[in-house]
Amino acid sequence: MSQATANPAALFYADGFAARLLRQGLRLAQGLGPRYGGALALRLFSTPLPPKWAGRRALPAPWRGEDWQFDGRSLRRWRHAESDGTRPRVLLVHGWGGRSAQMLALAEALWREGYDPVLLDWPAHGHSGGWTSNLPQWRRALFAVVAELGPLHAIVAHSLGAVAALSAAARGLPVQRLALLATSAPPATVLGWFSNAFGLGDATRQELRRRLERLSDGPLEQFEPGWLASRLHLPVLLIHDEQDRAAPFELAGRLAQALPQARLISSQGLGHRRVLDHMSHLEAVCGHLRG
């Protein structure tokens, strides 16, 4: 299957025994009605894969972990041991199924440049508590971070974390700049991929969307480039690989065209994750934050 026709959801739900078992469970739930099918589909849609214990490790010294409470669970953030709070603060957030360690190269580059990087493990990820989460909760977590640490100079975000950053900034989060790497598709598109991967019927798809919109305090259109464009008035750097199978490159192109102060940097052959470590991208992010 070509990149143009492949379903990116298959990268998270490989066609193995577990995936077949999940599909069978969803078929049975749908047979009981959209309410049951939608409830089970939302549970699966909200469960990060791979699970957080897979590959979890503490960040090495001089980075130290700090736990704080949010939504009745413990969240983990990481800061440099020499941080004294006087440097411009930059928040780094990973993507769905990721962890802060994936953002470490960027954090170290930012520290060398004179910034105060703070890395966040999202709910149900890394060293944070919980087993399920969702994009609206991530957006609220960003506001909670700012309430505790103060306004941000910038957010550097990967994949779905980039969508959360865009949504929060459009809703007034005090941040001056965004640097977004391999930005995920909007939730409505991801919902379609997920539904196709598990063979959800129309009634179950509609019920799942209704539940997601209730969590989001509004329609999913609020995450689309057109809705964001009229509400985002800050410089945005987009970095995206043309061979990204998890977040197709054309999505970044549409976002760059829609946002009034966006700049797009493309790469070749790095895919969805390796864009985070490439030296030219580290330099581009640092340059964007300098202005």
Backbone torsions as a table, in degrees:
resi	resn	phi	psi	omega
1	MET	NA	133.0	-177.8
2	SER	-75.6	164.2	177.8
3	GLN	-59.1	-34.6	-175.5
4	ALA	-68.3	-29.4	-175.1
5	THR	-108.1	-10.0	-178.2
6	ALA	-67.2	147.8	177.0
7	ASN	-91.1	113.3	-178.7
8	PRO	-58.7	-23.9	179.0
9	ALA	-62.3	-24.0	-179.9
10	ALA	-65.2	-20.6	177.2
11	LEU	-67.7	-27.6	-179.6
12	PHE	-97.8	-28.5	-177.3
13	TYR	-120.0	76.1	-176.9
14	ALA	-60.7	151.2	-176.4
15	ASP	-81.1	73.3	177.4
16	GLY	-123.0	-164.7	-176.9
17	PHE	-61.8	-44.4	-177.9
18	ALA	-62.3	-42.1	-180.0
19	ALA	-64.8	-41.3	178.4
20	ARG	-64.1	-37.2	178.1
21	LEU	-65.0	-41.2	179.0
22	LEU	-65.0	-41.3	178.8
23	ARG	-63.1	-40.0	178.8
24	GLN	-64.4	-42.1	177.8
25	GLY	-62.0	-39.8	178.8
26	LEU	-68.4	-37.2	177.3
27	ARG	-62.7	-42.3	179.0
28	LEU	-64.9	-42.8	-179.8
29	ALA	-64.8	-39.7	178.8
30	GLN	-64.9	-31.4	178.3
31	GLY	-64.5	-22.0	177.9
32	LEU	-85.7	-9.9	179.1
33	GLY	126.2	160.3	-177.5
34	PRO	-58.5	-33.3	-178.8
35	ARG	-60.2	-45.2	-178.7
36	TYR	-75.0	-42.1	177.7
37	GLY	-61.6	-42.7	179.6
38	GLY	-65.8	-38.4	-179.9
39	ALA	-64.9	-44.9	179.6
40	LEU	-69.5	-39.1	178.6
41	ALA	-62.2	-40.8	178.5
42	LEU	-64.7	-39.9	178.5
43	ARG	-59.8	-45.7	179.4
44	LEU	-68.4	-41.9	179.9
45	PHE	-61.4	-27.6	-175.8
46	SER	-96.8	3.2	-178.6
47	THR	-101.6	113.9	-177.5
48	PRO	-64.9	137.5	172.3
49	LEU	-131.4	135.9	-2.4
50	PRO	-65.4	158.0	-179.6
51	PRO	-63.0	158.0	-170.2
52	LYS	-64.6	-24.9	-179.5
53	TRP	-76.6	-13.4	-179.2
54	ALA	-77.4	111.0	179.0
55	GLY	78.5	9.7	-179.2
56	ARG	-69.6	134.9	175.8
57	ARG	-153.3	152.3	177.9
58	ALA	-73.1	148.9	174.9
59	LEU	-69.7	143.1	-177.7
60	PRO	-72.5	160.7	172.7
61	ALA	-59.0	144.6	12.2
62	PRO	-92.9	22.3	179.6
63	TRP	-87.4	135.0	-178.9
64	ARG	-125.7	145.3	-178.3
65	GLY	-89.9	143.8	176.0
66	GLU	-131.5	131.3	179.3
67	ASP	-103.4	142.5	177.5
68	TRP	-146.1	162.2	-173.1
69	GLN	-96.3	135.0	177.7
70	PHE	-152.2	129.2	177.9
71	ASP	53.0	37.0	176.9
72	GLY	74.6	16.0	178.3
73	ARG	-139.3	163.9	-180.0
74	SER	-89.4	130.0	174.3
75	LEU	-110.7	146.4	-179.4
76	ARG	-109.4	130.1	170.2
77	ARG	-123.0	157.0	-176.3
78	TRP	-125.0	134.9	179.0
79	ARG	-135.9	157.5	177.7
80	HIS	-69.9	138.9	-176.2
81	ALA	-61.3	-24.2	-178.0
82	GLU	-95.3	5.1	-179.8
83	SER	-65.3	129.0	178.1
84	ASP	-117.2	7.9	176.6
85	GLY	81.1	5.8	-177.7
86	THR	-95.0	-15.9	-178.6
87	ARG	-84.0	157.7	173.3
88	PRO	-61.1	130.0	-172.8
89	ARG	-89.3	133.4	178.5
90	VAL	-126.0	125.7	177.9
91	LEU	-95.2	131.6	177.5
92	LEU	-114.6	128.4	-178.2
93	VAL	-131.5	139.5	-178.2
94	HIS	-88.2	-172.8	-178.5
95	GLY	-106.0	-173.7	-177.8
96	TRP	-64.8	128.4	-178.0
97	GLY	76.6	8.6	-178.2
98	GLY	-101.0	-163.5	-179.3
99	ARG	-161.7	163.7	-175.1
100	SER	-61.1	-30.9	-178.6
101	ALA	-57.2	-27.5	179.2
102	GLN	-68.4	-19.1	-178.4
103	MET	-100.2	6.9	-170.9
104	LEU	-65.4	-41.6	179.8
105	ALA	-59.5	-41.3	177.2
106	LEU	-65.1	-42.4	-179.6
107	ALA	-62.7	-42.2	-179.3
108	GLU	-66.7	-38.7	177.1
109	ALA	-64.0	-40.8	179.9
110	LEU	-67.8	-37.4	176.9
111	TRP	-62.4	-43.3	178.6
112	ARG	-63.1	-27.8	-179.4
113	GLU	-83.8	-2.7	176.8
114	GLY	100.0	12.5	178.2
115	TYR	-96.9	168.7	177.4
116	ASP	-111.6	89.6	-177.2
117	PRO	-75.4	137.2	173.2
118	VAL	-124.0	120.3	-180.0
119	LEU	-101.2	134.0	-176.4
120	LEU	-116.4	130.0	166.7
121	ASP	-87.4	117.6	-180.0
122	TRP	-61.5	161.5	172.0
123	PRO	-51.7	137.8	178.8
124	ALA	69.0	17.2	179.9
125	HIS	-132.1	153.1	174.5
126	GLY	54.9	-124.8	-178.8
127	HIS	-98.0	9.2	178.3
128	SER	-86.5	159.5	-176.9
129	GLY	-80.5	165.4	177.1
130	GLY	94.3	162.2	-179.3
131	TRP	-123.3	-9.8	175.5
132	THR	-132.0	154.7	177.8
133	SER	-159.7	-177.6	179.7
134	ASN	-161.8	165.9	-176.9
135	LEU	-60.2	-45.5	177.3
136	PRO	-58.8	-35.9	176.5
137	GLN	-65.6	-39.0	176.4
138	TRP	-61.2	-41.2	178.8
139	ARG	-61.3	-44.6	178.3
140	ARG	-64.7	-34.1	178.0
141	ALA	-62.9	-35.1	177.9
142	LEU	-64.0	-42.1	177.2
143	PHE	-65.7	-34.9	177.7
144	ALA	-67.1	-37.8	177.0
145	VAL	-61.6	-46.0	-179.2
146	VAL	-65.9	-36.8	178.6
147	ALA	-61.6	-31.0	-178.7
148	GLU	-91.6	-40.3	-173.7
149	LEU	-100.1	-16.8	-178.2
150	GLY	98.4	175.0	-177.9
151	PRO	-56.7	153.0	-176.3
152	LEU	-106.8	142.2	170.3
153	HIS	-69.6	-39.8	-177.5
154	ALA	-161.1	161.6	167.0
155	ILE	-120.1	132.0	172.6
156	VAL	-112.0	120.1	-168.7
157	ALA	-136.9	151.1	-179.9
158	HIS	-119.0	137.5	167.7
159	SER	58.0	-123.4	-179.7
160	LEU	-66.7	-26.7	174.4
161	GLY	-60.6	-31.3	177.2
162	ALA	-68.1	-37.4	177.5
163	VAL	-65.3	-40.8	177.2
164	ALA	-62.2	-41.5	179.7
165	ALA	-64.5	-43.4	178.0
166	LEU	-60.7	-45.6	-177.7
167	SER	-65.1	-42.7	179.8
168	ALA	-66.1	-42.9	179.5
169	ALA	-63.1	-38.3	178.6
170	ALA	-66.9	-21.0	179.1
171	ARG	-99.4	13.0	171.2
172	GLY	101.7	11.2	176.8
173	LEU	-59.1	130.2	-179.4
174	PRO	-74.3	93.3	178.6
175	VAL	-144.3	142.3	-173.5
176	GLN	-92.6	-29.8	-176.5
177	ARG	-146.6	153.5	174.4
178	LEU	-125.6	136.3	171.0
179	ALA	-123.7	113.5	-169.6
180	LEU	-119.8	124.0	-177.1
181	LEU	-113.3	128.0	178.4
182	ALA	52.3	51.8	-177.7
183	THR	-57.4	131.2	-179.8
184	SER	-68.8	163.1	173.0
185	ALA	-67.4	155.5	174.3
186	PRO	-60.2	155.6	-175.7
187	PRO	-55.5	-36.5	-179.0
188	ALA	-61.9	-38.4	177.7
189	THR	-69.1	-44.4	179.0
190	VAL	-62.5	-37.6	177.7
191	LEU	-60.3	-39.9	177.5
192	GLY	-64.7	-44.2	177.3
193	TRP	-59.1	-47.5	-178.9
194	PHE	-61.1	-45.2	-178.5
195	SER	-63.1	-40.5	178.4
196	ASN	-67.2	-38.3	-178.4
197	ALA	-64.0	-31.6	-176.6
198	PHE	-110.2	8.6	175.3
199	GLY	62.7	40.4	-179.9
200	LEU	-72.2	137.4	175.6
201	GLY	-75.5	167.8	-176.0
202	ASP	-58.3	-42.7	-177.7
203	ALA	-65.1	-39.6	179.0
204	THR	-69.7	-39.5	176.6
205	ARG	-58.8	-46.0	-178.9
206	GLN	-64.8	-38.8	178.1
207	GLU	-66.9	-40.8	177.7
208	LEU	-62.9	-43.3	178.3
209	ARG	-63.3	-41.4	178.9
210	ARG	-60.3	-42.4	179.9
211	ARG	-66.6	-39.8	178.2
212	LEU	-65.8	-39.2	179.7
213	GLU	-69.2	-33.0	175.4
214	ARG	-65.1	-41.1	176.5
215	LEU	-64.6	-32.4	-174.8
216	SER	-86.8	-1.4	-177.5
217	ASP	58.3	37.8	178.0
218	GLY	154.5	176.1	-177.5
219	PRO	-65.3	156.1	-179.3
220	LEU	-69.0	-13.2	176.7
221	GLU	-59.4	-19.9	179.9
222	GLN	-64.4	-14.3	178.7
223	PHE	-100.7	0.5	-177.9
224	GLU	-81.5	151.6	-179.3
225	PRO	-53.5	-40.8	-178.0
226	GLY	-62.6	-40.7	179.1
227	TRP	-69.3	-40.7	-177.7
228	LEU	-68.6	-34.9	-170.9
229	ALA	-57.8	-40.8	-176.6
230	SER	-78.3	-5.7	-175.1
231	ARG	-118.6	-3.7	-179.8
232	LEU	-109.9	119.0	-177.5
233	HIS	-130.5	55.3	178.6
234	LEU	-145.7	156.8	-179.4
235	PRO	-66.8	133.4	-179.1
236	VAL	-127.5	124.3	173.3
237	LEU	-100.9	127.1	177.0
238	LEU	-111.5	126.4	175.7
239	ILE	-121.1	125.0	-173.1
240	HIS	-150.4	139.0	178.6
241	ASP	-91.3	139.9	-176.5
242	GLU	-71.5	-15.7	177.4
243	GLN	-105.7	20.9	178.6
244	ASP	-67.9	117.8	-179.0
245	ARG	-89.7	-21.9	-179.7
246	ALA	-82.9	-30.9	179.3
247	ALA	-137.7	90.8	-174.1
248	PRO	-51.7	143.0	-172.3
249	PHE	-59.7	-33.2	-177.0
250	GLU	-61.8	-23.7	176.5
251	LEU	-64.1	-41.8	178.2
252	ALA	-65.1	-37.1	178.0
253	GLY	-62.6	-42.8	179.0
254	ARG	-65.6	-38.5	179.6
255	LEU	-67.1	-42.0	179.6
256	ALA	-63.5	-37.5	179.1
257	GLN	-70.1	-32.3	-175.0
258	ALA	-81.0	-39.7	-174.1
259	LEU	-78.9	131.5	-171.7
260	PRO	-68.2	-26.5	-177.7
261	GLN	-122.3	38.5	-177.8
262	ALA	-98.7	147.4	173.5
263	ARG	-131.7	132.4	-176.3
264	LEU	-109.7	129.2	172.5
265	ILE	-114.5	125.5	-179.8
266	SER	-106.3	156.4	175.7
267	SER	-136.1	173.0	-178.4
268	GLN	-127.5	130.3	169.6
269	GLY	80.2	8.3	-178.8
270	LEU	-96.4	-19.0	178.8
271	GLY	70.5	-153.6	-171.7
272	HIS	-86.3	-32.7	-173.2
273	ARG	-102.1	-38.0	-174.1
274	ARG	-70.9	-10.4	174.3
275	VAL	-62.5	-20.8	-176.2
276	LEU	-73.8	-21.7	-171.6
277	ASP	-112.6	-7.3	-174.7
278	HIS	-67.8	133.7	-173.8
279	MET	-58.4	-40.4	-179.0
280	SER	-64.9	-31.0	178.8
281	HIS	-75.1	-37.1	175.3
282	LEU	-60.0	-43.6	179.9
283	GLU	-66.6	-38.9	-178.8
284	ALA	-66.0	-41.2	179.1
285	VAL	-64.0	-45.9	179.0
286	CYS	-61.8	-40.5	178.5
287	GLY	-65.1	-39.6	178.7
288	HIS	-64.1	-38.8	-179.3
289	LEU	-71.4	-27.3	176.8
290	ARG	-72.2	-26.7	178.8
291	GLY	91.4	NA	NA
